[in-house]
């Protein structure tokens, strides 16, 4: 389960920010998780209390925002979502597309005291 390593990474970011900014406690951690990131939010929620125990983030609230997938067509300029299980532009049918959003996984914000 790579979510355990990802959760440990979140705590590493918290620790680094605590050293830089000197806060004592984290109240909330805001995460952005792309629809196609491969991250399972429920696993992050499950591992977080275990990994955060005895750290400044113990008891912090996790707020997870899902970033929907978005695409761009190189042929017609379409920008937006594709239907599920589609690999072509909904406007022109081209397969010359690239994903512009939806793979993200990062800490957006920390609320601390």
Backbone bond lengths (Angstrom), bond angles and torsions (degrees), N, CA, C in turn:
res aa  C-N    CA-C-N  psi(-1)  N-CA   C-N-CA  omega(-1)  CA-C   N-CA-C  phi
1 X - - - 1.456 - - 1.518 109.64 -
2 X 1.303 116.06 109.33 1.454 118.61 -179.83 1.522 112.09 -74.36
3 X 1.344 118.04 -12.27 1.461 120.23 178.55 1.528 111.72 -64.24
4 X 1.329 117.97 -30.80 1.462 119.93 176.18 1.521 109.86 -62.75
5 X 1.317 117.21 -46.98 1.474 120.82 178.28 1.530 110.44 -63.52
6 X 1.320 117.70 -38.31 1.465 120.59 178.38 1.525 110.79 -65.59
7 X 1.323 116.61 -40.15 1.461 120.60 177.95 1.519 110.51 -64.97
8 X 1.313 117.01 -40.22 1.464 120.43 175.31 1.523 110.14 -62.67
9 X 1.329 117.25 -35.68 1.464 121.23 176.67 1.519 112.20 -64.46
10 X 1.325 116.63 -38.17 1.465 120.49 176.13 1.525 109.69 -59.96
11 X 1.334 116.12 -44.67 1.461 120.26 179.89 1.523 111.83 -67.49
12 X 1.306 117.12 -30.83 1.460 121.10 175.59 1.534 110.01 -64.89
13 X 1.314 116.60 -40.68 1.469 120.98 176.86 1.525 109.84 -64.11
14 X 1.321 116.85 -44.08 1.461 121.16 178.12 1.533 110.23 -58.65
15 X 1.318 116.22 -46.54 1.471 120.84 -179.91 1.521 111.56 -61.47
16 X 1.316 116.41 -43.74 1.464 121.02 179.14 1.534 110.88 -62.41
17 X 1.316 116.42 -44.92 1.470 120.58 179.34 1.526 111.48 -66.82
18 X 1.326 116.60 -34.71 1.464 120.11 177.84 1.524 110.67 -64.50
19 X 1.334 117.05 -41.46 1.469 120.74 177.79 1.522 111.28 -64.17
20 X 1.339 116.89 -40.38 1.468 121.01 -179.08 1.522 112.58 -71.74
21 X 1.350 116.94 -37.75 1.458 120.51 -169.44 1.521 115.37 -112.28
22 X 1.321 117.73 -10.28 1.456 121.63 172.65 1.526 116.67 70.54
23 X 1.297 119.40 24.49 1.463 119.72 177.14 1.526 109.51 -78.15
24 X 1.332 115.34 159.43 1.467 119.15 -177.30 1.526 113.28 -99.63
25 X 1.335 116.11 -26.63 1.458 118.49 -173.31 1.523 110.62 -150.15
26 X 1.329 115.55 144.09 1.459 121.91 175.29 1.524 108.01 -101.59
27 X 1.321 115.55 126.36 1.460 120.70 179.16 1.528 111.85 -92.46
28 X 1.343 115.39 -35.70 1.454 119.61 -176.53 1.520 110.37 -151.73
29 X 1.328 114.80 142.53 1.464 122.01 175.36 1.524 107.33 -122.48
30 X 1.331 115.45 120.11 1.461 121.13 178.38 1.521 109.00 -97.98
31 X 1.323 115.76 124.46 1.469 122.20 -179.67 1.525 109.67 -115.47
32 X 1.321 116.17 145.56 1.466 122.47 171.25 1.514 107.16 -112.96
33 X 1.330 115.48 123.12 1.459 121.30 -175.04 1.525 108.98 -126.28
34 X 1.316 115.66 115.48 1.451 120.90 -179.72 1.515 112.69 -68.14
35 X 1.315 114.77 145.99 1.461 122.30 179.89 1.532 111.92 -55.32
36 X 1.342 116.81 -34.91 1.466 121.53 -179.74 1.532 112.50 -109.69
37 X 1.335 117.41 26.74 1.463 120.77 -179.68 1.532 112.38 -75.94
38 X 1.320 116.68 -21.07 1.457 120.45 -176.32 1.521 112.66 85.18
39 X 1.326 117.58 2.22 1.460 122.09 -179.72 1.525 108.98 -89.28
40 X 1.328 115.47 135.41 1.465 121.30 178.38 1.535 107.66 -102.13
41 X 1.343 116.71 104.57 1.463 120.31 -175.84 1.530 114.09 -53.85
42 X 1.319 117.96 -38.35 1.473 119.71 -178.22 1.529 111.15 -63.38
43 X 1.327 117.50 -30.93 1.469 120.59 177.52 1.524 110.53 -71.48
44 X 1.329 116.81 -39.86 1.471 120.03 176.22 1.532 108.75 -59.80
45 X 1.334 116.64 -45.14 1.466 120.96 178.79 1.520 111.87 -60.77
46 X 1.324 116.66 -37.36 1.457 121.04 -178.68 1.535 111.30 -70.72
47 X 1.333 116.68 -43.08 1.466 120.35 -177.51 1.525 113.37 -77.78
48 X 1.326 117.33 -26.76 1.467 120.05 -171.96 1.529 113.84 -55.33
49 X 1.346 120.34 -49.88 1.466 118.45 -178.96 1.529 113.28 -59.47
50 X 1.317 117.15 -34.26 1.467 120.52 179.58 1.524 111.48 -69.51
51 X 1.323 116.08 -43.74 1.461 121.06 -177.09 1.533 111.21 -74.78
52 X 1.336 116.68 -32.45 1.462 120.89 -176.72 1.533 113.43 -83.07
53 X 1.317 117.20 -10.19 1.472 120.52 -178.08 1.527 110.69 -54.51
54 X 1.329 114.99 132.29 1.473 123.29 178.81 1.528 113.10 64.65
55 X 1.333 117.07 26.77 1.469 121.45 174.03 1.531 107.94 -122.43
56 X 1.326 116.24 174.30 1.469 121.00 177.27 1.524 111.86 -63.89
57 X 1.331 118.08 -17.84 1.459 122.26 -178.00 1.529 113.03 -93.75
58 X 1.333 117.39 -1.24 1.464 118.56 179.81 1.523 109.35 -59.13
59 X 1.327 116.09 128.93 1.458 121.72 179.87 1.526 114.67 83.53
60 X 1.325 117.65 -1.81 1.465 120.53 -179.94 1.524 110.32 -67.01
61 X 1.310 114.86 149.57 1.457 121.29 176.91 1.531 108.30 -86.63
62 X 1.316 116.77 133.83 1.467 121.94 174.06 1.524 108.42 -97.35
63 X 1.328 115.83 126.99 1.460 121.36 175.36 1.521 106.14 -117.97
64 X 1.331 115.84 117.66 1.468 120.65 -175.55 1.519 110.22 -113.34
65 X 1.312 115.28 120.49 1.459 121.47 177.11 1.528 108.55 -103.79
66 X 1.312 116.05 125.97 1.457 120.35 177.51 1.519 109.58 -85.81
67 X 1.335 115.65 129.43 1.456 121.49 177.75 1.527 107.63 -97.25
68 X 1.337 117.40 115.97 1.467 118.96 -179.81 1.527 111.50 -68.58
69 X 1.303 115.57 151.65 1.462 120.59 178.56 1.526 109.63 -70.06
70 X 1.329 115.09 140.60 1.463 121.89 175.04 1.519 107.67 -135.58
71 X 1.316 115.46 150.90 1.461 121.58 -175.30 1.521 110.27 -134.18
72 X 1.331 114.28 162.08 1.455 121.60 175.95 1.525 108.06 -132.40
73 X 1.330 115.67 137.26 1.462 121.25 178.11 1.528 108.83 -98.34
74 X 1.321 116.10 127.17 1.463 120.87 179.22 1.531 112.13 -73.27
75 X 1.323 117.20 -22.22 1.459 120.21 -175.97 1.530 113.52 -85.81
76 X 1.331 117.41 -47.19 1.469 118.72 -175.77 1.525 114.09 -112.18
77 X 1.351 116.83 -9.02 1.460 120.11 178.69 1.520 114.92 88.32
78 X 1.322 119.04 2.65 1.461 121.50 177.16 1.522 110.09 -51.78
79 X 1.338 116.26 139.28 1.460 122.46 173.93 1.517 107.63 -134.77
80 X 1.326 116.26 125.08 1.455 119.89 178.39 1.511 112.01 155.12
81 X 1.330 115.80 -167.33 1.467 120.40 -178.16 1.525 111.61 -79.85
82 X 1.306 115.11 156.22 1.462 122.03 171.34 1.513 107.46 -107.80
83 X 1.305 117.19 156.18 1.452 120.00 173.84 1.520 109.51 -66.87
84 X 1.301 116.10 155.82 1.469 120.18 177.42 1.523 109.82 -57.52
85 X 1.315 114.97 140.66 1.465 122.98 178.32 1.531 112.96 63.33
86 X 1.326 117.28 26.20 1.470 121.38 175.32 1.520 107.93 -107.75
87 X 1.294 116.16 141.55 1.462 120.93 178.01 1.520 110.19 -127.76
88 X 1.336 115.03 29.47 1.459 118.59 178.85 1.526 109.46 -146.74
89 X 1.315 115.09 162.57 1.460 122.31 -179.05 1.535 109.65 -64.89
90 X 1.338 117.40 131.59 1.462 119.09 179.10 1.532 112.87 -71.68
91 X 1.330 117.26 -17.74 1.467 119.95 -179.37 1.521 113.13 -87.95
92 X 1.369 115.88 -47.99 1.472 118.22 -173.41 1.528 113.79 -116.83
93 X 1.337 117.42 -7.66 1.464 120.83 179.29 1.516 114.85 82.15
94 X 1.325 118.47 1.61 1.461 122.27 -179.38 1.528 111.10 -66.99
95 X 1.318 115.63 148.21 1.469 120.40 172.94 1.524 110.92 -98.48
96 X 1.319 116.66 5.63 1.464 121.04 177.77 1.527 108.89 -84.54
97 X 1.329 115.45 71.48 1.455 121.76 -177.40 1.519 109.77 -124.78
98 X 1.322 115.34 159.11 1.465 120.11 173.73 1.520 108.80 -140.07
99 X 1.325 114.83 149.59 1.455 120.83 178.46 1.530 108.24 -80.82
100 X 1.334 116.19 128.91 1.461 120.98 179.55 1.526 112.63 -107.99
101 X 1.309 117.56 -13.85 1.471 122.37 177.35 1.513 107.99 -156.36
102 X 1.335 115.18 152.21 1.457 119.84 175.70 1.505 115.19 122.60
103 X 1.333 117.21 -4.47 1.477 120.03 177.99 1.524 112.51 -107.57
104 X 1.319 116.99 2.69 1.458 121.96 -174.08 1.527 112.85 -64.69
105 X 1.294 114.53 150.06 1.466 122.39 165.64 1.514 106.12 -157.34
106 X 1.331 116.55 106.22 1.459 119.26 179.68 1.526 111.65 -158.85
107 X 1.346 113.50 161.96 1.460 120.65 174.43 1.520 106.29 -80.99
108 X 1.327 115.54 117.29 1.459 121.82 -179.66 1.530 111.05 -82.45
109 X 1.346 116.04 -40.10 1.446 119.82 -171.25 1.520 110.58 -160.23
110 X 1.318 115.68 149.00 1.466 122.01 172.04 1.520 107.25 -121.68
111 X 1.311 116.60 133.28 1.456 121.12 171.87 1.520 105.49 -106.96
112 X 1.336 115.43 120.84 1.462 120.66 -171.17 1.530 111.18 -129.77
113 X 1.310 114.41 168.71 1.471 119.82 171.28 1.504 109.44 -137.63
